[in-house]
Amino acid sequence: MVAGEGKPDILSDAEIDRIFHALADATRRDIVTRTMRSDGSISELAQGYLMSFAAVQKHVAVLERAGLVIKQRRGREQLVRAVPETLRRANELLTRYETLWRARVAAIDDILAEPAQATTPTEVRLPRGTRPTKGNAR
């Protein structure tokens, strides 16, 4: 999912699901934020959380499946690196949704801004031979 790898800019439904599932967790969002600042090993990432190394490893695996991070081997370590391109593509999707909703809100605003049509009271005609009573008198 890195730019220039021949992937189209349009995300598949499965990709969208994986990305937003991954970002639905606060720990995973924090891992993405930290790896955007600098690459880090899973051990380094794990030091920032009150959870086991294995739990952090599982969070990184979810992020990797979503294409939000990649792991690269450096000697005996595996460095986790963010993939900003995936976030950019997800942001473009959200921007399209925002554009749709803003257009709907603008249409509603236009309707509400139209001057109300003046309505005049219509004359009520009673059937022949009836007289106005309290219920039907004006």
MODELLER restraints for C-alpha pairs under 7 A, 6 or more apart:
rsr = mdl.restraints
at = mdl.atoms
rsr.add(forms.Gaussian(group=physical.xy_distance, feature=features.Distance(at['CA:1:A'], at['CA:7:A']), mean=6.49, stdev=0.5))
rsr.add(forms.Gaussian(group=physical.xy_distance, feature=features.Distance(at['CA:1:A'], at['CA:67:A']), mean=6.19, stdev=0.5))
rsr.add(forms.Gaussian(group=physical.xy_distance, feature=features.Distance(at['CA:1:A'], at['CA:86:A']), mean=6.38, stdev=0.5))
rsr.add(forms.Gaussian(group=physical.xy_distance, feature=features.Distance(at['CA:2:A'], at['CA:83:A']), mean=6.91, stdev=0.5))
rsr.add(forms.Gaussian(group=physical.xy_distance, feature=features.Distance(at['CA:2:A'], at['CA:85:A']), mean=5.88, stdev=0.5))
rsr.add(forms.Gaussian(group=physical.xy_distance, feature=features.Distance(at['CA:3:A'], at['CA:85:A']), mean=6.28, stdev=0.5))
rsr.add(forms.Gaussian(group=physical.xy_distance, feature=features.Distance(at['CA:9:A'], at['CA:89:A']), mean=6.56, stdev=0.5))
rsr.add(forms.Gaussian(group=physical.xy_distance, feature=features.Distance(at['CA:15:A'], at['CA:66:A']), mean=6.63, stdev=0.5))
rsr.add(forms.Gaussian(group=physical.xy_distance, feature=features.Distance(at['CA:18:A'], at['CA:66:A']), mean=4.91, stdev=0.5))
rsr.add(forms.Gaussian(group=physical.xy_distance, feature=features.Distance(at['CA:19:A'], at['CA:66:A']), mean=4.90, stdev=0.5))
rsr.add(forms.Gaussian(group=physical.xy_distance, feature=features.Distance(at['CA:22:A'], at['CA:28:A']), mean=6.53, stdev=0.5))
rsr.add(forms.Gaussian(group=physical.xy_distance, feature=features.Distance(at['CA:22:A'], at['CA:62:A']), mean=6.07, stdev=0.5))
rsr.add(forms.Gaussian(group=physical.xy_distance, feature=features.Distance(at['CA:22:A'], at['CA:63:A']), mean=5.72, stdev=0.5))
rsr.add(forms.Gaussian(group=physical.xy_distance, feature=features.Distance(at['CA:22:A'], at['CA:66:A']), mean=6.68, stdev=0.5))
rsr.add(forms.Gaussian(group=physical.xy_distance, feature=features.Distance(at['CA:23:A'], at['CA:29:A']), mean=5.48, stdev=0.5))
rsr.add(forms.Gaussian(group=physical.xy_distance, feature=features.Distance(at['CA:28:A'], at['CA:59:A']), mean=6.03, stdev=0.5))
rsr.add(forms.Gaussian(group=physical.xy_distance, feature=features.Distance(at['CA:32:A'], at['CA:82:A']), mean=6.11, stdev=0.5))
rsr.add(forms.Gaussian(group=physical.xy_distance, feature=features.Distance(at['CA:35:A'], at['CA:80:A']), mean=6.71, stdev=0.5))
rsr.add(forms.Gaussian(group=physical.xy_distance, feature=features.Distance(at['CA:35:A'], at['CA:81:A']), mean=5.45, stdev=0.5))
rsr.add(forms.Gaussian(group=physical.xy_distance, feature=features.Distance(at['CA:35:A'], at['CA:82:A']), mean=5.17, stdev=0.5))
rsr.add(forms.Gaussian(group=physical.xy_distance, feature=features.Distance(at['CA:36:A'], at['CA:82:A']), mean=5.26, stdev=0.5))
rsr.add(forms.Gaussian(group=physical.xy_distance, feature=features.Distance(at['CA:39:A'], at['CA:79:A']), mean=6.09, stdev=0.5))
rsr.add(forms.Gaussian(group=physical.xy_distance, feature=features.Distance(at['CA:39:A'], at['CA:80:A']), mean=5.53, stdev=0.5))
rsr.add(forms.Gaussian(group=physical.xy_distance, feature=features.Distance(at['CA:39:A'], at['CA:81:A']), mean=4.86, stdev=0.5))
rsr.add(forms.Gaussian(group=physical.xy_distance, feature=features.Distance(at['CA:40:A'], at['CA:79:A']), mean=5.13, stdev=0.5))
rsr.add(forms.Gaussian(group=physical.xy_distance, feature=features.Distance(at['CA:40:A'], at['CA:80:A']), mean=5.35, stdev=0.5))
rsr.add(forms.Gaussian(group=physical.xy_distance, feature=features.Distance(at['CA:41:A'], at['CA:77:A']), mean=6.44, stdev=0.5))
rsr.add(forms.Gaussian(group=physical.xy_distance, feature=features.Distance(at['CA:41:A'], at['CA:78:A']), mean=5.60, stdev=0.5))
rsr.add(forms.Gaussian(group=physical.xy_distance, feature=features.Distance(at['CA:41:A'], at['CA:79:A']), mean=4.32, stdev=0.5))
rsr.add(forms.Gaussian(group=physical.xy_distance, feature=features.Distance(at['CA:41:A'], at['CA:80:A']), mean=5.73, stdev=0.5))
rsr.add(forms.Gaussian(group=physical.xy_distance, feature=features.Distance(at['CA:42:A'], at['CA:57:A']), mean=6.52, stdev=0.5))
rsr.add(forms.Gaussian(group=physical.xy_distance, feature=features.Distance(at['CA:42:A'], at['CA:79:A']), mean=6.90, stdev=0.5))
rsr.add(forms.Gaussian(group=physical.xy_distance, feature=features.Distance(at['CA:42:A'], at['CA:80:A']), mean=6.80, stdev=0.5))
rsr.add(forms.Gaussian(group=physical.xy_distance, feature=features.Distance(at['CA:43:A'], at['CA:53:A']), mean=6.83, stdev=0.5))
rsr.add(forms.Gaussian(group=physical.xy_distance, feature=features.Distance(at['CA:46:A'], at['CA:53:A']), mean=5.58, stdev=0.5))
rsr.add(forms.Gaussian(group=physical.xy_distance, feature=features.Distance(at['CA:46:A'], at['CA:56:A']), mean=5.76, stdev=0.5))
rsr.add(forms.Gaussian(group=physical.xy_distance, feature=features.Distance(at['CA:63:A'], at['CA:69:A']), mean=5.77, stdev=0.5))
rsr.add(forms.Gaussian(group=physical.xy_distance, feature=features.Distance(at['CA:64:A'], at['CA:70:A']), mean=5.59, stdev=0.5))
rsr.add(forms.Gaussian(group=physical.xy_distance, feature=features.Distance(at['CA:67:A'], at['CA:83:A']), mean=6.87, stdev=0.5))
rsr.add(forms.Gaussian(group=physical.xy_distance, feature=features.Distance(at['CA:67:A'], at['CA:86:A']), mean=6.37, stdev=0.5))
rsr.add(forms.Gaussian(group=physical.xy_distance, feature=features.Distance(at['CA:68:A'], at['CA:82:A']), mean=5.89, stdev=0.5))
rsr.add(forms.Gaussian(group=physical.xy_distance, feature=features.Distance(at['CA:68:A'], at['CA:83:A']), mean=5.11, stdev=0.5))
rsr.add(forms.Gaussian(group=physical.xy_distance, feature=features.Distance(at['CA:68:A'], at['CA:86:A']), mean=5.84, stdev=0.5))
rsr.add(forms.Gaussian(group=physical.xy_distance, feature=features.Distance(at['CA:68:A'], at['CA:87:A']), mean=6.94, stdev=0.5))
rsr.add(forms.Gaussian(group=physical.xy_distance, feature=features.Distance(at['CA:69:A'], at['CA:80:A']), mean=6.42, stdev=0.5))
rsr.add(forms.Gaussian(group=physical.xy_distance, feature=features.Distance(at['CA:69:A'], at['CA:81:A']), mean=5.33, stdev=0.5))
rsr.add(forms.Gaussian(group=physical.xy_distance, feature=features.Distance(at['CA:69:A'], at['CA:82:A']), mean=4.22, stdev=0.5))
rsr.add(forms.Gaussian(group=physical.xy_distance, feature=features.Distance(at['CA:69:A'], at['CA:83:A']), mean=5.13, stdev=0.5))
rsr.add(forms.Gaussian(group=physical.xy_distance, feature=features.Distance(at['CA:70:A'], at['CA:80:A']), mean=5.73, stdev=0.5))
rsr.add(forms.Gaussian(group=physical.xy_distance, feature=features.Distance(at['CA:70:A'], at['CA:81:A']), mean=5.36, stdev=0.5))
rsr.add(forms.Gaussian(group=physical.xy_distance, feature=features.Distance(at['CA:70:A'], at['CA:82:A']), mean=6.46, stdev=0.5))
rsr.add(forms.Gaussian(group=physical.xy_distance, feature=features.Distance(at['CA:70:A'], at['CA:83:A']), mean=6.94, stdev=0.5))
rsr.add(forms.Gaussian(group=physical.xy_distance, feature=features.Distance(at['CA:71:A'], at['CA:78:A']), mean=5.88, stdev=0.5))
rsr.add(forms.Gaussian(group=physical.xy_distance, feature=features.Distance(at['CA:71:A'], at['CA:79:A']), mean=5.40, stdev=0.5))
rsr.add(forms.Gaussian(group=physical.xy_distance, feature=features.Distance(at['CA:71:A'], at['CA:80:A']), mean=4.57, stdev=0.5))
rsr.add(forms.Gaussian(group=physical.xy_distance, feature=features.Distance(at['CA:71:A'], at['CA:81:A']), mean=6.28, stdev=0.5))
rsr.add(forms.Gaussian(group=physical.xy_distance, feature=features.Distance(at['CA:72:A'], at['CA:78:A']), mean=5.32, stdev=0.5))
rsr.add(forms.Gaussian(group=physical.xy_distance, feature=features.Distance(at['CA:72:A'], at['CA:79:A']), mean=5.17, stdev=0.5))
rsr.add(forms.Gaussian(group=physical.xy_distance, feature=features.Distance(at['CA:72:A'], at['CA:80:A']), mean=6.55, stdev=0.5))
rsr.add(forms.Gaussian(group=physical.xy_distance, feature=features.Distance(at['CA:73:A'], at['CA:79:A']), mean=6.11, stdev=0.5))
